[in-house]
Amino acid sequence: RLKMRFKKKASFELGAYNFLEAILNEHPRLELQNWSKLPYLSSGNMKRTHFLLDMALMSFKVLPEGKARVTQIPPVTQVKDVADSSPSNVDPSSIPMCENKKDDGIFKFLRSTMEAQGMGSWGDVLDAGAGASSLCFILRGDFDSTTEVTATEDGTYGAKKLRKAVRGVDTIDIVVGNWKDSAFLVDEKYDVVVADYLLGAVEMFWPHGADGMIDRIVAA
């Protein structure tokens, strides 16, 4: 078993440092070549659509016998123990349903990734499976328009409830339709497509249609 110096509740940065130090001490012929921080996604339950953990992906090179590493592990004092931070964007429309709806881990990751890539306005957005979480996520960003797609007029995320929530906001279009309909939004094009829990919801309205649905929204 690898000997770890830090507690399990350390930040991602210290956790990654902890693992790297332990694995290199155990295997001195390994040399780190590249690494990246990735989201580890798992299926959810009745209360949450998904769960998110931070994951470190590391690639190592096996050195010949007797060859010293070119790179060395920095002192732990140089590794910052930073807490996860969330975007400070505020919903300018003040939609009541978004007041207590915070971005979850996946949405935080998506927003920070887009910001890191220098993406400013999202332009025209398609929310391919509308719901409170995805709608509020989009509203906190910079966009020109968003088309919110729902398969039903009624229900928790039906068109009636969504229209009531965004009444008076002319940049939001609530559309009722089903992706299995080949004519649905066929000529529309978007700059960004959001698909939150769409694979789970599509089974109710288009059984076994996940592949077809993905083809449709990728073409959008």
Contacts in CASP RR format, 6 or more apart in sequence:
PFRMAT RR
TARGET T0000
AUTHOR 0000-0000-0000
METHOD contacts of the structure
MODEL  1
RLKMRFKKKASFELGAYNFLEAILNEHPRLELQNWSKLPYLSSGNMKRTH
FLLDMALMSFKVLPEGKARVTQIPPVTQVKDVADSSPSNVDPSSIPMCEN
KKDDGIFKFLRSTMEAQGMGSWGDVLDAGAGASSLCFILRGDFDSTTEVT
ATEDGTYGAKKLRKAVRGVDTIDIVVGNWKDSAFLVDEKYDVVVADYLLG
AVEMFWPHGADGMIDRIVAA
2 19 0 8 1.000
2 22 0 8 1.000
2 23 0 8 1.000
2 26 0 8 1.000
3 22 0 8 1.000
3 25 0 8 1.000
4 18 0 8 1.000
4 19 0 8 1.000
4 22 0 8 1.000
5 18 0 8 1.000
5 21 0 8 1.000
5 22 0 8 1.000
5 76 0 8 1.000
6 14 0 8 1.000
6 15 0 8 1.000
6 17 0 8 1.000
6 18 0 8 1.000
10 18 0 8 1.000
10 81 0 8 1.000
11 81 0 8 1.000
11 82 0 8 1.000
11 83 0 8 1.000
12 37 0 8 1.000
12 54 0 8 1.000
12 56 0 8 1.000
12 84 0 8 1.000
13 79 0 8 1.000
13 80 0 8 1.000
13 81 0 8 1.000
13 82 0 8 1.000
14 76 0 8 1.000
14 79 0 8 1.000
14 81 0 8 1.000
16 35 0 8 1.000
16 37 0 8 1.000
16 56 0 8 1.000
17 73 0 8 1.000
17 76 0 8 1.000
17 79 0 8 1.000
19 56 0 8 1.000
20 32 0 8 1.000
20 58 0 8 1.000
20 73 0 8 1.000
21 73 0 8 1.000
21 76 0 8 1.000
23 30 0 8 1.000
24 30 0 8 1.000
24 32 0 8 1.000
24 69 0 8 1.000
24 73 0 8 1.000
28 69 0 8 1.000
29 62 0 8 1.000
29 63 0 8 1.000
29 64 0 8 1.000
29 65 0 8 1.000
29 67 0 8 1.000
30 60 0 8 1.000
30 61 0 8 1.000
30 62 0 8 1.000
30 63 0 8 1.000
31 60 0 8 1.000
31 61 0 8 1.000
31 63 0 8 1.000
31 69 0 8 1.000
31 70 0 8 1.000
31 71 0 8 1.000
32 58 0 8 1.000
32 59 0 8 1.000
32 60 0 8 1.000
32 71 0 8 1.000
33 59 0 8 1.000
33 60 0 8 1.000
33 61 0 8 1.000
34 58 0 8 1.000
34 59 0 8 1.000
35 56 0 8 1.000
35 57 0 8 1.000
35 58 0 8 1.000
35 59 0 8 1.000
36 56 0 8 1.000
36 57 0 8 1.000
37 54 0 8 1.000
37 55 0 8 1.000
37 56 0 8 1.000
37 57 0 8 1.000
38 54 0 8 1.000
38 55 0 8 1.000
38 56 0 8 1.000
38 57 0 8 1.000
39 52 0 8 1.000
39 53 0 8 1.000
39 54 0 8 1.000
39 55 0 8 1.000
39 105 0 8 1.000
39 106 0 8 1.000
39 109 0 8 1.000
40 52 0 8 1.000
40 53 0 8 1.000
40 54 0 8 1.000
40 55 0 8 1.000
41 50 0 8 1.000
41 51 0 8 1.000
41 52 0 8 1.000
41 106 0 8 1.000
42 50 0 8 1.000
42 51 0 8 1.000
42 53 0 8 1.000
43 50 0 8 1.000
43 51 0 8 1.000
44 50 0 8 1.000
44 51 0 8 1.000
48 104 0 8 1.000
49 133 0 8 1.000
49 196 0 8 1.000
49 197 0 8 1.000
50 104 0 8 1.000
50 106 0 8 1.000
50 197 0 8 1.000
52 104 0 8 1.000
52 105 0 8 1.000
52 106 0 8 1.000
52 109 0 8 1.000
63 69 0 8 1.000
84 108 0 8 1.000
86 102 0 8 1.000
86 103 0 8 1.000
86 108 0 8 1.000
87 103 0 8 1.000
87 108 0 8 1.000
87 111 0 8 1.000
87 112 0 8 1.000
87 115 0 8 1.000
87 140 0 8 1.000
89 111 0 8 1.000
89 140 0 8 1.000
89 141 0 8 1.000
90 140 0 8 1.000
91 98 0 8 1.000
91 136 0 8 1.000
91 139 0 8 1.000
91 140 0 8 1.000
92 139 0 8 1.000
93 139 0 8 1.000
93 166 0 8 1.000
93 169 0 8 1.000
95 135 0 8 1.000
95 136 0 8 1.000
95 139 0 8 1.000
95 165 0 8 1.000
95 166 0 8 1.000
95 169 0 8 1.000
96 165 0 8 1.000
97 132 0 8 1.000
97 135 0 8 1.000
97 136 0 8 1.000
97 165 0 8 1.000
98 132 0 8 1.000
98 135 0 8 1.000
98 136 0 8 1.000
98 139 0 8 1.000
98 140 0 8 1.000
101 132 0 8 1.000
101 133 0 8 1.000
101 136 0 8 1.000
103 111 0 8 1.000
103 136 0 8 1.000
103 137 0 8 1.000
103 140 0 8 1.000
104 133 0 8 1.000
107 133 0 8 1.000
107 137 0 8 1.000
110 137 0 8 1.000
111 137 0 8 1.000
111 140 0 8 1.000
111 141 0 8 1.000
114 120 0 8 1.000
114 122 0 8 1.000
120 142 0 8 1.000
121 142 0 8 1.000
121 143 0 8 1.000
121 144 0 8 1.000
122 138 0 8 1.000
122 141 0 8 1.000
122 142 0 8 1.000
122 143 0 8 1.000
122 144 0 8 1.000
122 191 0 8 1.000
122 192 0 8 1.000
123 143 0 8 1.000
123 144 0 8 1.000
123 145 0 8 1.000
123 191 0 8 1.000
123 192 0 8 1.000
124 143 0 8 1.000
124 144 0 8 1.000
124 145 0 8 1.000
124 146 0 8 1.000
124 147 0 8 1.000
124 189 0 8 1.000
124 190 0 8 1.000
124 191 0 8 1.000
124 192 0 8 1.000
125 138 0 8 1.000
125 143 0 8 1.000
125 145 0 8 1.000
125 146 0 8 1.000
125 147 0 8 1.000
125 190 0 8 1.000
125 191 0 8 1.000
125 192 0 8 1.000
125 193 0 8 1.000
125 194 0 8 1.000
126 146 0 8 1.000
126 147 0 8 1.000
126 149 0 8 1.000
126 185 0 8 1.000
126 188 0 8 1.000
126 190 0 8 1.000
126 192 0 8 1.000
126 193 0 8 1.000
126 194 0 8 1.000
126 217 0 8 1.000
126 220 0 8 1.000
127 134 0 8 1.000
127 135 0 8 1.000
127 138 0 8 1.000
127 146 0 8 1.000
127 147 0 8 1.000
127 148 0 8 1.000
127 149 0 8 1.000
127 194 0 8 1.000
127 196 0 8 1.000
128 149 0 8 1.000
128 179 0 8 1.000
128 193 0 8 1.000
128 194 0 8 1.000
128 195 0 8 1.000
128 198 0 8 1.000
128 213 0 8 1.000
128 217 0 8 1.000
128 220 0 8 1.000
129 148 0 8 1.000
129 149 0 8 1.000
129 150 0 8 1.000
129 157 0 8 1.000
129 194 0 8 1.000
129 195 0 8 1.000
129 196 0 8 1.000
129 197 0 8 1.000
129 198 0 8 1.000
129 201 0 8 1.000
130 148 0 8 1.000
130 149 0 8 1.000
130 150 0 8 1.000
130 157 0 8 1.000
130 158 0 8 1.000
130 162 0 8 1.000
130 174 0 8 1.000
131 148 0 8 1.000
131 150 0 8 1.000
131 157 0 8 1.000
131 162 0 8 1.000
131 196 0 8 1.000
132 157 0 8 1.000
132 165 0 8 1.000
133 196 0 8 1.000
134 194 0 8 1.000
134 196 0 8 1.000
135 146 0 8 1.000
135 148 0 8 1.000
135 162 0 8 1.000
135 165 0 8 1.000
135 166 0 8 1.000
135 172 0 8 1.000
137 194 0 8 1.000
137 196 0 8 1.000
138 146 0 8 1.000
138 194 0 8 1.000
139 146 0 8 1.000
143 171 0 8 1.000
143 192 0 8 1.000
144 171 0 8 1.000
145 171 0 8 1.000
145 172 0 8 1.000
145 173 0 8 1.000
146 171 0 8 1.000
146 172 0 8 1.000
146 173 0 8 1.000
147 173 0 8 1.000
147 175 0 8 1.000
147 185 0 8 1.000
147 188 0 8 1.000
147 190 0 8 1.000
148 162 0 8 1.000
148 166 0 8 1.000
148 172 0 8 1.000
148 173 0 8 1.000
148 174 0 8 1.000
148 175 0 8 1.000
149 175 0 8 1.000
149 176 0 8 1.000
149 177 0 8 1.000
149 179 0 8 1.000
149 185 0 8 1.000
150 157 0 8 1.000
150 158 0 8 1.000
150 159 0 8 1.000
150 162 0 8 1.000
150 174 0 8 1.000
150 175 0 8 1.000
150 176 0 8 1.000
150 177 0 8 1.000
151 176 0 8 1.000
151 177 0 8 1.000
151 178 0 8 1.000
151 201 0 8 1.000
151 204 0 8 1.000
151 205 0 8 1.000
152 158 0 8 1.000
152 159 0 8 1.000
152 176 0 8 1.000
152 205 0 8 1.000
153 159 0 8 1.000
153 160 0 8 1.000
153 176 0 8 1.000
154 160 0 8 1.000
155 161 0 8 1.000
158 176 0 8 1.000
159 174 0 8 1.000
159 175 0 8 1.000
159 176 0 8 1.000
162 174 0 8 1.000
163 174 0 8 1.000
166 172 0 8 1.000
166 174 0 8 1.000
175 185 0 8 1.000
177 184 0 8 1.000
178 184 0 8 1.000
178 205 0 8 1.000
178 206 0 8 1.000
179 202 0 8 1.000
179 206 0 8 1.000
179 212 0 8 1.000
179 213 0 8 1.000
179 216 0 8 1.000
179 217 0 8 1.000
180 205 0 8 1.000
180 206 0 8 1.000
180 209 0 8 1.000
180 212 0 8 1.000
180 213 0 8 1.000
184 216 0 8 1.000
185 220 0 8 1.000
188 220 0 8 1.000
189 220 0 8 1.000
190 220 0 8 1.000
193 217 0 8 1.000
193 218 0 8 1.000
193 220 0 8 1.000
195 217 0 8 1.000
198 213 0 8 1.000
198 217 0 8 1.000
199 210 0 8 1.000
199 213 0 8 1.000
202 209 0 8 1.000
202 210 0 8 1.000
202 213 0 8 1.000
203 209 0 8 1.000
203 210 0 8 1.000
206 213 0 8 1.000
END
